[in-house]
Amino acid sequence: MFKKFSLTDKLLFIAAILSLIYSEILFFNGYENQAIFIGLWVPSLLAFGIYIHLINKKDD
């Protein structure tokens, strides 16, 4: 299943998952504002990954 993804796709997905986990850690340790800020990175990273994927598909 993961053979369909390029290295860039995998790295961006890992970055999104790690930012989600870090955001949850911050939130449960009482840093709500920082957790919300970091949590907003998740959709941005995923959207950037989709954009990169579409740009690479267009070149084919």
URCOR-V429588 format. One record per pair of residues at least 6 apart in sequence whose C-alpha atoms are under 8 Angstrom apart, sorted by sequence separation. I is the first residue (numbers start at 1). J is the second residue. D is the distance in Angstrom with one decimal. If there is no record, write none. Layout:
# URCOR-V429588
i->I j->J d->D
i->I j->J d->D
This chain:
# URCOR-V429588
i->26 j->32 d->6.8
i->27 j->34 d->7.7
i->26 j->34 d->7.0
i->27 j->35 d->5.1
i->26 j->35 d->5.2
i->27 j->36 d->7.8
i->25 j->35 d->7.8
i->23 j->34 d->7.6
i->24 j->35 d->6.6
i->23 j->35 d->4.4
i->22 j->35 d->7.7
i->23 j->36 d->6.9
i->23 j->38 d->5.5
i->24 j->39 d->8.0
i->22 j->38 d->7.7
i->23 j->39 d->5.3
i->20 j->38 d->7.5
i->19 j->38 d->6.4
i->20 j->39 d->5.7
i->19 j->39 d->6.6
i->19 j->41 d->6.9
i->20 j->42 d->6.3
i->19 j->42 d->6.4
i->16 j->41 d->7.2
i->17 j->42 d->7.4
i->16 j->42 d->4.8
i->16 j->43 d->7.7
i->16 j->45 d->5.9
i->15 j->45 d->7.5
i->16 j->46 d->6.7
i->13 j->45 d->7.7
i->12 j->45 d->6.4
i->13 j->46 d->6.8
i->12 j->46 d->6.9
i->13 j->49 d->7.8
i->12 j->49 d->6.2
i->9 j->49 d->6.2
i->8 j->49 d->7.8
i->9 j->53 d->7.6
